[in-house]
C-alpha cells in the first residue's frame, strides 16, 4: 500500500449508538442555540423536548421553528417538566454556576457552553458540586471537534511530521460585535468568548504550555474600549514554541480574510484553513495540506474537508457526552479539562497586565 493510500485522514466526529434515545432540554434561546445547537440536533435526529429563555418570545419562536415539544415560561416549570435526559445550558457564563447546581440537583446530565464559568473561583465551586453526583458534564469547547482541528490531531497522532518544533495559529478578519450586546459587560470579551477556543484547541493538539507572554490590544473595531486583538507566544517543556495571532479589524473584503494554522515538524509541515472565520462563514470548507518526508520521498497531500467549525463541530460535544453517559467515563471536554482552559485564559490576562513572560 502506498503512502497516499494510507493518508485516509480521519476527522469526523463519531456518532454513538442510540443517540435517538436521549432527549434534550435547552436553557437559552440566543444566537448560538438558534444557528448551531438546534440545527445540529435536527440534523442528527436528537430530540429536543423543552426550551426556556428569560425572553419568552425567543423561546416560543424557536419552539415553533424547530418543532420543539414545548417552551417553559419559568425555570421551575422547565425542571418540573422532567421530560429530558440532558440539559443544554447556553447562557452567558455568569449564570453557569447557579444553573449547573440547579440542574445537577434535578438529576440531569449537562452540556454547557464555554467558558465553564466567568471566573476561576466559580469554576472551582462547580467542580466541587459535580463531584457529589453520578452524572456527566461536557463543556462545549467545540472548536477542537471541527474538521480542520480533528484532521491536525490525526496527523500529529500518526507522527507524519516527526518531532513538532513550532506552530502558528491565526485569524485576521472583521467581526461585527453588535450581535452579542451582552459582551459589553465582560472585562475581556474577545478572549473569554472567542480566543478561548484557540487556547483550548492548542491544549488539545500540543498539551500544556510551560510559559507564555501575551499582548491584548485595542482597535477601532472594538467593544466599548475592551481589547479585541490578541497576540500570545508560547513555550513548552519539549522545546516546542508557537504563537497565536487574532485580529478583528481587517479592512480587506470578506473573501480575503485569513484563518488557520501552520504546524512545523522535523520531517515536514501541515497547514489548515478554518473556513468559518472567512467570508460569511458558509462559502468555504475547511482544508488541510501536508508536506513531509517518507524515507527519501517527498509527500505532498491536500484535502478539502467536509464541513466547517460552524456548525459541523457542534455534533462533537453532544456525541462525546452521550457516549460518556452510556459507558461511564468523563467526556472529552469535561469540566476538569475545561478548568485547565479557563486557567490558561487567566494566565493570558495576568501576562498582559505585567507585560512579561509567566510560568504556568
C-alpha positions as CSV (number, residue, x, y, z in Angstrom):
1,X,0.0,0.0,0.0
2,X,1.4,3.4,-1.0
3,X,1.7,6.3,1.5
4,X,-1.0,8.1,-0.5
5,X,-3.4,5.3,0.1
6,X,-2.5,5.3,3.8
7,X,-3.3,9.0,4.0
8,X,-7.0,8.5,4.7
9,X,-7.2,11.3,7.3
10,X,-10.0,10.5,9.8
11,X,-11.5,13.7,11.2
12,X,-15.3,13.2,11.5
13,X,-17.0,13.0,14.9
14,X,-18.2,9.5,15.7
15,X,-21.9,9.3,16.5
16,X,-22.7,6.9,19.4
17,X,-25.3,4.2,19.1
18,X,-28.8,5.0,20.3
19,X,-28.5,8.8,20.2
20,X,-32.2,9.0,19.4
21,X,-32.9,7.5,22.9
22,X,-31.8,10.7,24.5
23,X,-33.9,13.8,25.0
24,X,-32.6,17.3,25.5
25,X,-34.0,20.4,27.3
26,X,-32.4,23.7,26.5
27,X,-31.8,26.7,28.7
28,X,-31.1,29.7,26.4
29,X,-32.5,30.8,23.1
30,X,-29.8,33.0,21.8
31,X,-27.8,33.1,18.5
32,X,-25.7,30.1,19.3
33,X,-28.7,27.9,20.1
34,X,-30.7,29.1,17.1
35,X,-28.0,28.8,14.5
36,X,-25.8,26.0,15.7
37,X,-27.2,23.8,18.5
38,X,-30.7,23.3,17.2
39,X,-29.7,22.7,13.5
40,X,-27.2,20.1,14.7
41,X,-29.8,18.3,16.8
42,X,-32.2,18.4,13.9
43,X,-29.6,17.0,11.5
44,X,-28.6,14.2,13.9
45,X,-32.1,13.3,14.9
46,X,-31.6,14.1,18.5
47,X,-34.9,15.0,20.2
48,X,-35.4,18.4,21.9
49,X,-38.4,18.4,24.2
50,X,-38.3,21.7,26.0
51,X,-36.7,25.2,25.8
52,X,-36.6,28.0,28.3
53,X,-35.3,31.6,28.0
54,X,-35.9,34.7,30.0
55,X,-37.3,36.0,26.8
56,X,-40.5,34.0,26.4
57,X,-40.8,35.4,22.8
58,X,-37.4,34.0,21.8
59,X,-38.2,30.6,23.4
60,X,-41.6,30.4,21.7
61,X,-40.2,31.3,18.3
62,X,-37.5,28.6,18.4
63,X,-40.1,26.1,19.8
64,X,-42.2,26.7,16.7
65,X,-39.4,26.9,14.2
66,X,-37.7,23.7,15.3
67,X,-40.9,21.9,16.4
68,X,-39.8,21.5,20.0
69,X,-42.5,19.9,22.1
70,X,-42.9,22.9,24.4
71,X,-41.3,26.0,25.8
72,X,-41.3,26.9,29.5
73,X,-42.2,30.3,31.0
74,X,-40.1,29.8,34.1
75,X,-37.0,27.8,35.1
76,X,-39.1,26.0,37.7
77,X,-41.6,25.0,35.1
78,X,-38.8,23.8,32.9
79,X,-37.4,21.4,35.5
80,X,-40.9,20.3,36.6
81,X,-41.4,19.0,33.1
82,X,-38.7,16.4,33.6
83,X,-39.1,15.0,30.1
84,X,-35.4,15.2,29.1
85,X,-32.1,13.4,29.9
86,X,-29.6,16.2,29.2
87,X,-29.9,19.9,29.8
88,X,-28.1,22.1,27.3
89,X,-27.1,25.3,29.1
90,X,-26.3,28.1,26.7
91,X,-26.3,31.4,28.5
92,X,-23.7,34.0,29.5
93,X,-21.2,32.3,31.8
94,X,-22.0,34.4,34.8
95,X,-25.1,32.3,35.2
96,X,-23.4,28.9,34.8
97,X,-22.7,28.1,38.4
98,X,-26.3,28.7,39.5
99,X,-27.8,26.7,36.6
100,X,-25.3,23.8,36.9
101,X,-26.1,23.4,40.5
102,X,-29.8,23.5,39.9
103,X,-29.5,21.0,37.0
104,X,-27.4,18.6,39.0
105,X,-29.9,18.7,41.9
106,X,-32.6,17.8,39.4
107,X,-30.5,14.7,38.4
108,X,-29.8,15.7,34.8
109,X,-26.6,15.4,32.7
110,X,-25.3,18.6,31.3
111,X,-23.9,20.1,28.1
112,X,-22.8,23.7,28.9
113,X,-21.5,26.5,26.8
114,X,-17.9,27.6,27.3
115,X,-16.4,29.0,29.3
116,X,-17.0,26.8,32.3
117,X,-17.7,29.9,34.4
118,X,-16.9,33.6,34.3
119,X,-14.1,33.3,36.9
120,X,-11.8,30.6,38.3
121,X,-13.4,30.6,41.8
122,X,-16.9,29.9,40.5
123,X,-15.4,27.1,38.3
124,X,-13.9,25.5,41.4
125,X,-17.3,25.6,43.1
126,X,-18.9,24.0,40.1
127,X,-16.3,21.2,40.1
128,X,-16.8,20.6,43.9
129,X,-20.6,20.3,43.4
130,X,-20.2,18.0,40.4
131,X,-18.2,15.5,42.5
132,X,-21.3,14.9,44.6
133,X,-23.3,13.3,41.7
134,X,-23.0,10.3,39.4
135,X,-23.8,12.5,36.4
136,X,-21.8,13.8,33.4
137,X,-21.0,17.3,32.2
138,X,-19.4,18.2,28.9
139,X,-18.3,21.8,28.2
140,X,-19.0,23.0,24.6
141,X,-15.4,23.7,23.6
142,X,-16.4,22.7,20.1
143,X,-13.6,24.2,18.0
144,X,-11.4,21.1,18.8
145,X,-14.2,19.0,17.2
146,X,-14.0,20.9,13.9
147,X,-12.8,19.3,10.7
148,X,-9.5,21.2,10.5
149,X,-8.6,20.6,14.1
150,X,-9.6,16.9,14.1
151,X,-7.5,16.4,11.0
152,X,-4.5,18.1,12.5
153,X,-4.8,15.9,15.6
154,X,-4.9,12.8,13.4
155,X,-1.8,13.9,11.6
156,X,0.1,14.6,14.8
157,X,-1.0,11.2,16.3
158,X,0.3,9.5,13.2
159,X,3.7,11.3,13.6
160,X,3.9,12.2,9.9
161,X,5.7,15.4,10.8
162,X,8.2,13.9,13.3
163,X,9.1,16.0,16.3
164,X,7.0,19.1,16.4
165,X,9.0,22.3,16.6
166,X,6.7,25.3,16.1
167,X,3.2,26.3,15.4
168,X,1.3,29.4,14.4
169,X,-2.5,29.8,14.8
170,X,-4.1,32.9,13.3
171,X,-7.3,34.6,12.4
172,X,-7.4,38.0,10.7
173,X,-11.0,39.2,9.9
174,X,-13.5,41.9,10.7
175,X,-16.1,41.0,13.3
176,X,-19.5,42.6,13.9
177,X,-19.7,42.6,17.7
178,X,-23.2,44.1,17.7
179,X,-24.9,40.7,17.6
180,X,-23.6,40.0,21.1
181,X,-24.5,43.2,23.0
182,X,-24.0,41.4,26.4
183,X,-20.3,41.2,25.7
184,X,-20.0,44.9,26.6
185,X,-20.3,43.9,30.3
186,X,-17.3,41.4,30.1
187,X,-13.8,42.5,31.1
188,X,-12.0,40.7,28.3
189,X,-14.9,39.7,25.9
190,X,-12.8,38.6,22.9
191,X,-10.5,36.5,25.0
192,X,-13.2,34.9,27.1
193,X,-15.6,34.1,24.3
194,X,-13.5,33.8,21.1
195,X,-9.8,33.3,21.7
196,X,-10.6,30.8,24.5
197,X,-11.5,28.4,21.6
198,X,-8.0,28.7,20.2
199,X,-6.4,28.3,23.6
200,X,-8.4,25.1,24.2
201,X,-7.5,23.8,20.7
202,X,-3.8,24.4,21.3
203,X,-4.0,22.4,24.5
204,X,-5.8,19.6,22.6
205,X,-3.1,19.5,19.9
206,X,0.1,20.1,21.8
207,X,-0.6,19.7,25.6
208,X,0.0,22.2,28.4
209,X,2.3,25.2,27.7
210,X,5.2,25.8,30.1
211,X,5.2,29.6,29.8
212,X,3.5,32.3,27.8
213,X,3.7,36.1,27.0
214,X,0.5,37.9,26.0
215,X,-0.3,41.2,24.5
216,X,-4.0,42.3,24.3
217,X,-4.6,45.4,22.1
218,X,-7.4,47.8,21.5
219,X,-8.7,48.5,18.0
220,X,-11.2,50.9,16.3
221,X,-13.4,47.9,15.7
222,X,-13.7,47.1,19.4
223,X,-16.2,46.6,22.2
224,X,-16.5,49.8,24.3
225,X,-12.8,50.2,25.0
226,X,-12.2,46.5,25.5
227,X,-9.2,44.8,23.8
228,X,-10.2,42.7,20.8
229,X,-6.8,41.9,19.2
230,X,-4.7,39.2,20.8
231,X,-1.1,38.0,20.4
232,X,0.3,35.3,22.6
233,X,3.7,33.5,22.4
234,X,4.0,30.0,24.0
235,X,6.9,27.8,25.1
236,X,6.6,24.1,26.0
237,X,8.9,21.9,28.0
238,X,9.7,19.7,24.9
239,X,11.4,22.7,23.1
240,X,8.2,23.4,21.1
241,X,7.2,27.0,20.7
242,X,4.3,28.7,19.0
243,X,2.2,31.8,18.7
244,X,-1.5,32.8,18.5
245,X,-2.4,35.9,16.5
246,X,-6.0,37.1,16.4
247,X,-7.3,40.4,15.0
248,X,-10.8,41.5,14.3
249,X,-10.3,44.8,12.4
250,X,-9.3,43.8,8.9
251,X,-10.1,46.3,6.1
252,X,-10.0,43.6,3.4
253,X,-13.1,42.1,1.8
254,X,-14.6,39.0,3.5
255,X,-13.1,36.7,0.9
256,X,-9.6,37.9,1.7
257,X,-9.8,37.3,5.4
258,X,-7.5,34.6,6.7
259,X,-7.8,31.9,9.4
260,X,-6.0,28.8,10.1
261,X,-2.7,27.2,11.4
262,X,0.8,26.2,10.4
263,X,2.5,23.3,12.2
264,X,6.2,22.6,11.6
265,X,8.0,19.4,12.4
266,X,11.4,17.9,11.7
267,X,10.0,15.9,8.8
268,X,7.6,18.4,7.3
269,X,4.7,20.8,7.8
270,X,0.9,20.9,7.9
271,X,-1.3,23.8,7.1
272,X,-5.0,24.1,7.8
273,X,-7.8,26.6,6.9
274,X,-10.5,27.4,9.5
275,X,-13.2,28.3,7.0
276,X,-15.9,29.6,9.4
277,X,-13.8,32.7,10.0
278,X,-13.5,33.6,6.3
279,X,-16.2,35.2,4.2
280,X,-19.7,34.8,5.5
281,X,-18.7,31.5,7.2
282,X,-20.6,29.3,4.7
283,X,-18.9,29.7,1.3
284,X,-15.8,27.7,2.1
285,X,-15.0,24.4,3.7
286,X,-12.1,23.6,6.0
287,X,-8.9,22.5,4.2
288,X,-5.7,20.8,5.1
289,X,-2.4,20.4,3.3
290,X,0.5,18.2,4.3
291,X,4.2,18.1,3.1
292,X,6.6,15.6,4.7
293,X,9.4,13.2,4.1
294,X,8.6,9.5,3.9
295,X,12.0,7.9,3.8
296,X,13.6,9.5,0.7
297,X,10.3,10.5,-0.8
298,X,8.7,14.0,-0.5
299,X,5.0,13.6,0.0
300,X,2.6,16.4,-0.8
301,X,-1.1,16.0,0.1
302,X,-4.1,18.3,0.1
303,X,-7.7,17.7,1.1
304,X,-10.9,19.7,1.2
305,X,-12.7,18.5,4.3
306,X,-16.4,18.1,4.7
307,X,-17.8,20.9,6.8
308,X,-16.6,23.8,9.0
309,X,-16.2,24.8,12.6
310,X,-19.7,26.3,12.5
311,X,-21.6,24.2,12.7
312,X,-20.4,20.7,12.0
313,X,-18.2,20.7,15.1
314,X,-21.3,21.1,17.4
315,X,-22.1,17.4,17.0
316,X,-18.8,16.5,18.7
317,X,-19.6,17.7,22.3
318,X,-23.1,16.1,22.4
319,X,-21.8,12.9,20.9
320,X,-19.0,12.7,23.4
321,X,-21.4,13.4,26.3
322,X,-23.9,10.8,25.2
323,X,-21.1,8.2,24.8
324,X,-19.7,9.1,28.2
325,X,-23.2,8.6,29.8
326,X,-23.6,5.3,28.1
327,X,-20.1,4.0,29.0
328,X,-19.5,5.8,32.3
329,X,-16.3,7.9,31.7
330,X,-15.5,11.6,31.6
331,X,-16.3,13.1,28.2
332,X,-13.6,14.7,26.1
333,X,-14.1,18.3,27.1
334,X,-15.2,17.5,30.7
335,X,-15.2,20.1,33.4
336,X,-11.7,19.2,34.7
337,X,-10.3,19.7,31.2
338,X,-12.3,22.9,30.7
339,X,-11.0,24.2,34.0
340,X,-7.4,24.0,32.6
341,X,-8.5,26.0,29.6
342,X,-10.1,28.6,31.8
343,X,-7.0,28.8,33.9
344,X,-5.0,29.4,30.8
345,X,-7.3,32.3,30.0
346,X,-6.5,33.8,33.4
347,X,-2.7,33.4,32.8
348,X,-3.1,35.3,29.4
349,X,-4.7,38.1,31.3
350,X,-2.0,38.1,34.0
351,X,0.8,38.2,31.5
352,X,-0.8,41.0,29.6
353,X,-1.1,43.1,32.8
354,X,2.5,42.7,33.7
355,X,3.7,42.7,30.0
356,X,6.1,39.8,30.7
357,X,6.6,36.0,30.3
358,X,4.9,34.0,33.1
359,X,5.4,30.3,34.0
360,X,2.3,28.2,34.2
